[in-house]
Amino acid sequence: MFLSREIILLFGFGFIFNHLILKSCFKFFKNNLLDNPNNRSLHIDPTPRGGGIGFIIPIFIFNFLNGLFFSWNTLSAISICTLPVLFISLLDDKFDVPNKYRYFFQLFSAILILRFTNPQLDFTDNLIFYAFSIISVTAVINFTNFMDGSDGLVALCMVIIFIFLAMYLKNFPGNFILIGSLVNFLFWNWYPSKIFMGDIGSVFLGIYFTGNLLQLDSLIEITGFFCILMPIYGDAIYTLCLRFLYGHNIFKAHKLHIYQRLFLNGISKQKIALLYALMTLINGLIYINFGLLFGIVTAFANFLILLYFDKKYALPFLNSKII
């Protein structure tokens, strides 16, 4: 089934549709959503953002048509639940919306999405666990957004994780459209990037990823799939903890992530993206074939590898050039 005609068509639909959207809207993005470099940026030239629209629209169209002509599935409903946070993210790409407003919309979408959790996972019985689940969804959204600061990094890792999810969640073929869209987006986003996905793209990937996790059958599976993305989420969590320990304002934008400091010390964006993607791929293969225990061990090994690269190749965390 993995290489069936249906899957090839879905992948092709996403790939071609994404290309057509980016090609036809590129001038609009350039004129209206230009990302001018500042002291927190890793790019030098002004670059259009908002390219995430190119992989959001195809999945929305598929989910709508699938619901209209066949049947509505849970991921179709989840797509609708992402609209509040996508709305504020698009405004943020244009106007730089204050953090408190962005987080309010993230909370709203997180609450909506949790209503469509797999019935085998009932998060509503325990109020504390339910509150923790809401905060966890918003954390994944923000961690994904934090890590989208280097060409191809998040898009490539997300291609890999959604391939593994598509293998598990066979009742949600629309994921192959997202995979196809992201693969084409990589041609635009690989160094030197012609376009960025913007907050709207990274936020969508974060919340849609959590929406997929919530369709799994157990907390064990959710933990396992989260561990697959330990390279990017481990970097985000580690940096957040360091900033908290050193008394930084953790809500203020920065360029202190390991991937950012690797680049600032001379490692190319291509090598950084491939490093994180390779670890993600290895994580996925080990978890799928050997289970959670091995998946956790591999995720911990990822963290040690990141620490090694941090100490060996990255610009020091407290370097005056990046604070």
Summary of the structure (lengths in Angstrom):
residues: 323
radius of gyration: 18.8
end to end distance: 50.3
largest distance: 58.3
contacts: 1099
relative contact order: 0.13
helix: 70%
strand: 1%
